[in-house]
Amino acid sequence: MTELLFVYNADSGLFNTALDIAHKIFSPSTYQCKLCELTHGHFQIRKQWQQFAQSLPVNIAYRHKDEYEKNNPPAENYPFVLIQESNNNAEVLVSADELGKCESLESFIDLLRERLKSRGIE
């Protein structure tokens, strides 16, 4: 089955989560994770994102940067979305640059829908 892997430009753990929350609140213009900015509010996942993600006909996994790098070489740019279909290697579905151009959660969802549709996944 197809899987989407969402890789955040943030490290795991309670301390890092607290730092991320503070950064998003006090200095949002310098926050480094566009994926988190789009899919999460200050304290929790956005309901619109949660509903969209649950509606997808694919498996979904989320990883923080440090978790991803435990099993993979470091990426050039974070965050990003990978897709793995059947036994194929994972490919970038949405790059960090493309995420950076998403002005809203709606534009990110539209981009994901378009990319999945182009692969026959709806």
C-alpha positions, 0 to 999 in steps of 0.5 A, a space after each residue: 500500500 502507498 504511504 506518505 511520510 511527513 518529515 518535520 524540520 523539528 526534533 522530537 521530545 518534550 523540550 524541543 516541542 516546548 521550544 517550538 511552541 514558544 518559537 511559533 508564538 514569539 517569533 513566527 516569522 523565523 520559525 523553520 518548519 513550514 509543515 508544522 506551521 501549516 498542519 498545527 496550531 500553537 498546541 495541537 494539530 489543526 482539525 481541518 488537517 486531521 480530517 483531510 489526512 484521515 480521508 486519504 486512501 494511503 497510510 500516513 506516518 510522521 517523523 521529526 528530523 532526528 527520527 528520520 535521520 536515525 534510519 536515513 541519511 540527512 536530507 538537504 532541506 527540511 521539511 518535506 513529504 515523501 511517497 512510497 508506492 508498493 516496493 519502490 523507493 521513497 520519492 519526494 512528493 512535496 519538497 521544502 521549497 514547495 512547502 515554503 510557497 504554500 500560503 495556507 493549509 488549504 493551498 497545501 491540501 490542494 497541492 497534495 491532492 493534485 500530486 496524489 491525483 497525478 499518481 492515480 490516488 484520489 
